[in-house]
């Protein structure tokens, strides 16, 4: 067993106490996996996993408060100071017939046997104060070199759980590491087996990659054939040129660069990933050889809806993303009235995000008219900030009157009432000073008188 006692990791008190309790009872115990990796990188781990030679029942005998979270896989959650810590018995996995779960799990007393089943070398290190760092597969060197490398035979690791192929790219994106050539070659060979993995698990890895410091590594998912399984629409975009003065990259490359240009927010980065996804289906080329993508925003919104449903995104994320995709290419005139109407149409909650989307879209375009387009976005943002400062009316709920007020003033319920409210809102969006009860009631009477709809007479 390769040990380095010179390595010192500052373990939380609860973790030290759990390790000490297991060792006092005669068992081995180590912090293991991602918490060791992050500690060596100087990061604060999100959680701490512990591995031990004690069986699940033996772990339960050592600690007073435990929860049976995965006994069949050897995991017991130990409650310490109100926090749960997963304690898992050393184990050897059997075959993975379904490409995710082992057909059988055999508990072992060997830490080495347990570590060799883990996914990547940087996640296959263990630590305890007495032994120091246990590193059997060169994980510490791979951390130093910035390499994601599968433990042992990569084909075997990925056959055990196909999602590990996406995890390799995700760790690469989060850490800024490269993927070892033999590991990447195995991903390319086995990429089609990702189809065995549930949409929910794929979604989690996709979002983690998108929110990483290097979301452009999704390009590696494309190059390895992974996106062909869960996002074939992106593959189509990677092959579509944009022969147009405003563009310099293929549609797919533009998409990836725009993802990098927006801040790390799930809705924003999903929007940039999908904002031009319909261009592959809407491309036309005129007699001068210039490409056009008429209607691509609407088609992209339709496809975004389909894709996000397929990947099991929640309703709120899907709804916001689709609205932004549909609006991303909308022109907004640089006048207060136009900005009020645009904010009302997309929704005051999403309008600031739409401006971020437009900026990211621009950042991934050519230099053609770049400063003019950037200035237009800045002007719209400035106008919107002033609109907010002035508390201008943007939506029906901001009007000084509502439907009940109009009915009490003589209007009849029905479709005509909604039309009148809509007309009043448009007038107030044009001129905010009109948003007074007296003006709106008088104007509503005029509109009722002008209407030919007997329901409003």
C-alpha positions as CSV (number, residue, x, y, z in Angstrom):
1,X,0.0,0.0,0.0
2,X,1.4,3.4,-1.1
3,X,1.3,5.8,1.8
4,X,2.6,9.3,2.3
5,X,2.6,10.3,5.9
6,X,4.0,13.7,5.1
7,X,0.6,14.7,3.7
8,X,-1.6,16.4,6.3
9,X,-5.3,17.1,5.7
10,X,-7.2,19.2,8.1
11,X,-10.2,17.0,8.8
12,X,-13.4,18.4,10.4
13,X,-13.9,17.4,14.0
14,X,-16.9,15.2,13.3
15,X,-14.9,13.3,10.7
16,X,-11.9,12.8,13.0
17,X,-14.3,11.5,15.7
18,X,-15.9,9.0,13.4
19,X,-12.6,7.7,12.2
20,X,-11.3,7.5,15.8
21,X,-14.4,5.7,17.0
22,X,-14.1,3.0,14.2
23,X,-10.4,2.6,14.8
24,X,-10.9,2.3,18.6
25,X,-13.3,-0.5,17.8
26,X,-10.6,-2.3,15.9
27,X,-11.5,-1.4,12.3
28,X,-9.7,0.6,9.5
29,X,-11.3,3.9,8.5
30,X,-10.4,6.6,6.0
31,X,-11.8,9.7,4.4
32,X,-12.1,8.9,0.8
33,X,-12.8,10.2,-2.7
34,X,-13.8,13.7,-3.6
35,X,-13.2,15.2,-0.2
36,X,-9.5,14.0,-0.3
37,X,-9.2,15.3,-3.9
38,X,-10.6,18.7,-3.0
39,X,-8.5,19.0,0.2
40,X,-5.3,18.3,-1.8
41,X,-6.4,21.0,-4.3
42,X,-6.8,23.5,-1.4
43,X,-10.6,23.5,-1.8
44,X,-13.3,23.1,0.9
45,X,-15.1,19.8,0.3
46,X,-18.9,19.9,0.0
47,X,-19.1,16.7,2.0
48,X,-17.0,14.0,3.6
49,X,-17.3,10.3,2.7
50,X,-15.7,7.7,4.9
51,X,-14.8,4.1,4.0
52,X,-14.1,1.4,6.5
53,X,-13.3,-2.3,7.0
54,X,-16.3,-2.6,9.4
55,X,-19.4,-4.2,8.0
56,X,-22.7,-2.1,8.0
57,X,-23.9,-3.9,11.1
58,X,-20.6,-3.3,12.8
59,X,-20.7,0.3,12.0
60,X,-24.2,0.5,13.5
61,X,-22.9,-1.1,16.7
62,X,-20.1,1.5,17.0
63,X,-22.4,4.6,16.7
64,X,-25.6,5.4,18.6
65,X,-27.3,7.4,15.9
66,X,-27.3,5.9,12.4
67,X,-29.6,5.8,9.3
68,X,-29.8,2.8,7.0
69,X,-29.3,4.6,3.7
70,X,-27.9,1.8,1.5
71,X,-27.2,-1.3,3.5
72,X,-27.2,-3.5,0.3
73,X,-24.3,-1.4,-1.0
74,X,-22.6,-1.2,2.5
75,X,-23.6,2.4,3.3
76,X,-24.7,3.6,6.7
77,X,-25.2,7.3,7.5
78,X,-23.7,8.2,10.8
79,X,-25.3,11.3,12.5
80,X,-22.7,13.4,14.2
81,X,-23.5,16.9,15.6
82,X,-26.7,17.0,13.6
83,X,-24.9,16.2,10.3
84,X,-25.0,13.0,8.4
85,X,-21.8,11.3,7.1
86,X,-21.9,8.4,4.8
87,X,-19.8,5.5,6.1
88,X,-19.4,2.7,3.5
89,X,-17.8,-0.7,3.9
90,X,-14.9,-1.7,1.7
91,X,-16.5,-3.6,-1.2
92,X,-15.8,-5.4,-4.4
93,X,-18.5,-5.0,-7.1
94,X,-19.7,-7.8,-9.3
95,X,-20.6,-7.5,-13.0
96,X,-22.6,-4.5,-14.2
97,X,-25.3,-6.0,-16.5
98,X,-27.3,-2.8,-16.6
99,X,-24.4,-0.5,-17.1
100,X,-25.1,1.2,-13.8
101,X,-25.6,-1.1,-10.8
102,X,-23.4,-4.0,-9.8
103,X,-25.2,-7.3,-10.0
104,X,-23.7,-8.2,-6.6
105,X,-21.6,-6.5,-3.9
106,X,-19.1,-8.4,-1.8
107,X,-17.8,-6.7,1.4
108,X,-14.0,-7.0,1.9
109,X,-11.5,-6.1,4.5
110,X,-9.1,-4.7,1.9
111,X,-8.9,-1.0,1.2
112,X,-6.9,-1.7,-1.9
113,X,-9.7,-3.8,-3.4
114,X,-12.2,-1.0,-2.6
115,X,-10.1,1.7,-4.2
116,X,-9.6,-0.1,-7.4
117,X,-13.3,-0.1,-8.3
118,X,-13.5,3.7,-8.2
119,X,-13.8,5.8,-11.3
120,X,-10.8,8.1,-11.6
121,X,-7.4,8.2,-10.0
122,X,-8.0,11.6,-8.5
123,X,-11.1,10.2,-6.7
124,X,-9.4,6.9,-5.6
125,X,-7.3,8.3,-2.8
126,X,-7.9,7.8,0.9
127,X,-6.6,9.6,4.0
128,X,-6.4,9.0,7.7
129,X,-4.1,10.8,10.2
130,X,-2.2,7.6,11.2
131,X,-1.4,6.4,7.6
132,X,-1.5,9.7,5.8
133,X,-2.4,9.7,2.1
134,X,-3.1,6.3,0.5
135,X,-2.6,6.7,-3.2
136,X,-2.4,3.4,-5.2
137,X,-3.0,4.7,-8.7
138,X,-1.1,8.0,-9.0
139,X,-4.0,10.3,-8.2
140,X,-1.8,12.9,-6.5
141,X,0.5,13.0,-9.6
142,X,-2.5,13.3,-11.9
143,X,-3.8,16.2,-9.7
144,X,-0.4,17.9,-10.1
145,X,-0.4,17.2,-13.9
146,X,-4.0,18.2,-14.4
147,X,-5.2,14.9,-15.8
148,X,-8.4,13.0,-15.6
149,X,-7.5,9.3,-15.8
150,X,-9.6,6.2,-15.3
151,X,-8.6,3.8,-12.6
152,X,-7.2,0.6,-14.2
153,X,-8.8,-0.3,-17.6
154,X,-11.0,2.6,-18.7
155,X,-13.2,0.4,-20.8
156,X,-14.1,-1.6,-17.7
157,X,-14.8,1.5,-15.6
158,X,-17.1,2.9,-18.3
159,X,-18.8,-0.4,-18.8
160,X,-19.6,-0.5,-15.1
161,X,-21.4,2.9,-15.3
162,X,-21.7,4.7,-18.6
163,X,-22.4,8.0,-16.8
164,X,-18.7,8.0,-15.8
165,X,-17.9,9.1,-19.4
166,X,-19.9,12.3,-18.8
167,X,-18.3,12.6,-15.4
168,X,-14.9,12.6,-16.9
169,X,-15.7,15.6,-19.0
170,X,-17.5,17.3,-16.1
171,X,-14.4,16.9,-13.9
172,X,-12.3,18.2,-16.8
173,X,-14.6,21.3,-17.0
174,X,-14.7,21.9,-13.3
175,X,-11.0,21.5,-12.7
176,X,-9.6,22.7,-16.0
177,X,-7.9,19.3,-16.5
178,X,-7.2,17.4,-19.7
179,X,-8.5,13.8,-20.2
180,X,-5.8,11.2,-20.5
181,X,-5.6,9.9,-24.1
182,X,-6.4,6.3,-23.3
183,X,-9.4,7.4,-21.1
184,X,-10.7,9.6,-23.9
185,X,-10.3,6.8,-26.5
186,X,-12.4,4.5,-24.3
187,X,-15.1,7.2,-24.1
188,X,-15.2,7.5,-27.9
189,X,-15.5,3.7,-28.2
190,X,-18.2,3.3,-25.6
191,X,-20.1,6.6,-26.0
192,X,-23.2,4.8,-27.5
193,X,-23.7,2.9,-24.2
194,X,-24.7,6.2,-22.6
195,X,-28.1,5.5,-23.9
196,X,-28.5,3.1,-21.0
197,X,-28.3,6.0,-18.5
198,X,-31.5,7.7,-17.3
199,X,-32.2,11.2,-18.5
200,X,-32.2,12.5,-15.0
201,X,-28.6,11.4,-14.3
202,X,-27.5,12.8,-17.7
203,X,-29.2,16.1,-16.8
204,X,-27.3,16.4,-13.5
205,X,-23.9,16.0,-15.2
206,X,-24.8,18.3,-18.1
207,X,-25.8,21.1,-15.7
208,X,-22.7,20.6,-13.6
209,X,-20.6,20.9,-16.8
210,X,-22.5,24.0,-17.9
211,X,-22.0,25.7,-14.5
212,X,-18.3,24.9,-14.4
213,X,-15.5,27.3,-15.1
214,X,-14.9,25.6,-18.5
215,X,-18.4,24.9,-20.0
216,X,-16.7,24.9,-23.5
217,X,-15.6,21.3,-22.6
218,X,-19.0,20.3,-23.9
219,X,-17.1,20.3,-27.1
220,X,-15.3,17.2,-25.8
221,X,-18.7,15.5,-25.3
222,X,-19.4,16.2,-28.9
223,X,-16.0,15.0,-30.1
224,X,-16.3,11.8,-28.1
225,X,-19.8,11.1,-29.4
226,X,-21.7,11.6,-26.1
227,X,-23.9,14.5,-27.3
228,X,-25.0,12.3,-30.2
229,X,-26.8,10.3,-27.5
230,X,-28.5,12.9,-25.4
231,X,-28.3,16.1,-27.5
232,X,-28.0,15.2,-31.2
233,X,-29.4,18.6,-32.1
234,X,-26.1,20.2,-31.0
235,X,-24.2,17.8,-33.3
236,X,-26.2,19.0,-36.2
237,X,-25.3,22.6,-35.3
238,X,-21.6,21.9,-35.1
239,X,-21.7,21.1,-38.8
240,X,-23.7,24.2,-40.0
241,X,-21.7,27.2,-41.2
242,X,-22.8,30.8,-40.9
243,X,-21.8,32.6,-44.0
244,X,-23.0,36.0,-42.8
245,X,-21.2,39.3,-41.9
246,X,-22.5,39.0,-38.3
247,X,-20.9,35.6,-37.8
248,X,-17.5,34.0,-38.0
249,X,-18.1,30.5,-36.4
250,X,-20.3,27.5,-37.2
251,X,-23.6,27.5,-35.3
252,X,-22.3,25.0,-32.8
253,X,-19.1,26.9,-32.1
254,X,-21.1,30.1,-31.7
255,X,-23.3,28.3,-29.2
256,X,-20.3,27.0,-27.2
257,X,-18.7,30.4,-27.1
258,X,-21.9,32.1,-26.1
259,X,-22.3,29.7,-23.2
260,X,-18.8,30.8,-22.0
261,X,-19.8,34.4,-22.3
262,X,-22.7,34.4,-19.9
263,X,-22.5,34.1,-16.1
264,X,-22.8,30.7,-14.4
265,X,-26.6,30.5,-13.9
266,X,-28.5,27.4,-14.9
267,X,-31.2,29.2,-16.9
268,X,-28.8,31.6,-18.6
269,X,-26.3,28.8,-19.7
270,X,-29.1,26.5,-20.8
271,X,-30.5,29.4,-22.8
272,X,-27.2,30.0,-24.6
273,X,-26.8,26.3,-25.2
274,X,-30.2,26.2,-26.9
275,X,-30.8,29.7,-28.2
276,X,-29.7,28.9,-31.8
277,X,-30.4,25.1,-31.7
278,X,-33.0,25.6,-34.5
279,X,-30.6,27.1,-37.0
280,X,-29.7,23.8,-38.5
281,X,-33.3,23.4,-39.5
282,X,-33.9,26.9,-40.7
283,X,-30.8,27.7,-42.8
284,X,-31.2,29.1,-46.3
285,X,-28.6,30.6,-48.6
286,X,-29.4,33.4,-51.0
287,X,-28.0,34.0,-54.5
288,X,-25.0,35.9,-53.0
289,X,-24.0,32.9,-50.9
290,X,-25.1,34.6,-47.7
291,X,-26.8,32.4,-45.1
292,X,-30.1,33.3,-43.4
293,X,-31.9,31.6,-40.5
294,X,-35.4,33.1,-40.8
295,X,-37.7,32.0,-37.9
296,X,-34.8,30.3,-36.0
297,X,-35.8,31.9,-32.7
298,X,-39.2,30.4,-32.8
299,X,-38.0,27.0,-34.0
300,X,-35.2,27.0,-31.3
301,X,-37.8,27.7,-28.6
302,X,-39.9,24.7,-29.8
303,X,-36.8,22.5,-29.9
304,X,-35.7,23.8,-26.5
305,X,-39.1,22.8,-25.1
306,X,-38.7,19.3,-26.5
307,X,-35.1,18.9,-25.3
308,X,-35.7,20.1,-21.8
309,X,-38.7,17.8,-21.4
310,X,-36.6,14.9,-22.7
311,X,-33.9,15.7,-20.1
312,X,-36.5,15.9,-17.3
313,X,-35.9,19.5,-16.4
314,X,-38.3,21.0,-13.9
315,X,-41.2,23.2,-15.2
316,X,-39.8,26.5,-13.9
317,X,-36.4,26.1,-15.5
318,X,-37.9,24.9,-18.8
319,X,-40.5,27.7,-18.9
320,X,-37.9,30.5,-18.3
321,X,-35.4,29.0,-20.7
322,X,-37.9,28.7,-23.5
323,X,-39.1,32.2,-23.0
324,X,-35.6,33.6,-23.2
325,X,-34.7,31.4,-26.3
326,X,-37.8,32.7,-28.1
327,X,-37.0,36.4,-27.2
328,X,-33.2,36.3,-27.7
329,X,-33.2,37.7,-31.2
330,X,-36.0,40.3,-30.7
331,X,-35.1,43.8,-31.6
332,X,-35.9,46.4,-28.9
333,X,-36.0,50.1,-30.0
334,X,-34.1,52.5,-27.8
335,X,-37.2,54.4,-26.5
336,X,-38.8,54.2,-23.0
337,X,-42.1,53.0,-24.5
338,X,-40.5,50.2,-26.5
339,X,-38.5,49.0,-23.5
340,X,-41.6,49.0,-21.3
341,X,-43.5,47.0,-23.9
342,X,-40.6,44.5,-24.3
343,X,-40.2,44.1,-20.6
344,X,-43.9,43.5,-20.2
345,X,-43.9,40.9,-23.1
346,X,-40.9,38.8,-21.9
347,X,-41.8,39.5,-18.2
348,X,-40.1,41.9,-15.8
349,X,-38.5,38.9,-14.0
350,X,-36.7,37.8,-17.2
351,X,-36.0,41.1,-18.9
352,X,-32.7,41.7,-17.2
353,X,-31.7,38.1,-18.1
354,X,-32.6,38.7,-21.7
355,X,-30.1,41.6,-21.8
356,X,-27.4,39.2,-20.5
357,X,-28.4,36.7,-23.2
358,X,-28.1,39.4,-25.9
359,X,-24.6,40.4,-24.6
360,X,-23.4,36.8,-24.6
361,X,-24.9,36.2,-28.1
362,X,-23.0,39.3,-29.3
363,X,-19.7,38.2,-27.7
364,X,-19.7,35.1,-29.8
365,X,-20.4,36.9,-33.1
366,X,-18.0,38.6,-35.5
367,X,-16.7,42.1,-35.0
368,X,-19.2,43.5,-37.7
369,X,-21.1,46.4,-36.0
370,X,-20.1,45.0,-32.6
371,X,-19.8,48.4,-30.9
372,X,-23.0,49.7,-32.3
373,X,-24.8,46.5,-31.1
374,X,-23.2,46.7,-27.7
375,X,-24.2,50.3,-27.3
376,X,-27.8,49.5,-28.2
377,X,-27.9,46.9,-25.4
378,X,-26.4,49.3,-23.0
379,X,-28.9,52.0,-23.9
380,X,-31.8,49.6,-23.4
381,X,-30.4,48.6,-20.0
382,X,-30.1,52.2,-19.0
383,X,-33.7,52.9,-20.0
384,X,-34.9,49.8,-18.1
385,X,-33.1,50.9,-15.0
386,X,-34.7,54.3,-15.2
387,X,-38.1,52.7,-15.8
388,X,-37.6,50.6,-12.6
389,X,-36.4,53.7,-10.7
390,X,-39.6,55.6,-11.8
391,X,-41.8,52.6,-10.9
392,X,-43.4,52.8,-14.4
393,X,-46.4,50.6,-15.1
394,X,-45.3,47.5,-17.0
395,X,-48.1,44.9,-16.6
396,X,-51.8,44.8,-15.9
397,X,-51.2,44.4,-12.2
398,X,-49.5,47.8,-12.2
399,X,-52.5,49.6,-13.6
400,X,-54.3,52.1,-11.4
401,X,-57.5,50.2,-12.2
402,X,-58.5,46.6,-12.6
403,X,-61.4,44.7,-14.1
404,X,-63.5,45.0,-11.0
405,X,-63.1,48.8,-11.1
406,X,-64.3,48.9,-14.7
407,X,-67.3,46.7,-13.9
408,X,-68.3,48.9,-11.1
409,X,-68.1,51.8,-13.5
410,X,-70.5,50.2,-15.9
411,X,-68.5,47.7,-18.0
412,X,-69.8,44.2,-18.5
413,X,-67.7,41.1,-17.9
414,X,-66.5,39.3,-20.9
415,X,-63.8,39.3,-23.6
416,X,-64.4,42.9,-24.3
417,X,-63.3,43.8,-20.8
418,X,-59.9,42.2,-21.3
419,X,-59.5,44.1,-24.6
420,X,-60.2,47.4,-22.8
421,X,-57.7,46.6,-20.1
422,X,-55.1,45.7,-22.7
423,X,-55.7,49.0,-24.5
424,X,-55.3,51.0,-21.3
425,X,-52.1,49.2,-20.5
426,X,-50.7,50.1,-24.0
427,X,-51.5,53.7,-23.4
428,X,-49.9,53.7,-20.0
429,X,-46.8,52.0,-21.4
430,X,-46.6,54.8,-24.0
431,X,-47.1,57.5,-21.4
432,X,-46.7,56.5,-17.7
433,X,-48.4,59.7,-16.4
434,X,-51.7,58.4,-17.7
435,X,-51.7,55.7,-15.0
436,X,-54.2,57.4,-12.8
437,X,-57.6,56.1,-11.7
438,X,-59.4,59.2,-13.0
439,X,-57.8,59.1,-16.5
440,X,-58.2,55.3,-16.9
441,X,-61.9,55.2,-15.9
442,X,-62.7,58.1,-18.3
443,X,-60.7,56.5,-21.1
444,X,-62.4,53.1,-20.5
445,X,-65.8,54.8,-20.9
446,X,-64.6,56.2,-24.2
447,X,-63.4,52.8,-25.4
448,X,-66.7,51.2,-24.4
449,X,-68.6,53.9,-26.4
450,X,-66.4,53.3,-29.4
451,X,-66.7,49.5,-29.3
452,X,-69.2,47.8,-31.5
453,X,-69.2,44.8,-29.1
454,X,-72.7,44.9,-27.5
455,X,-71.2,43.1,-24.5
456,X,-69.4,46.4,-23.6
457,X,-72.2,48.8,-24.4
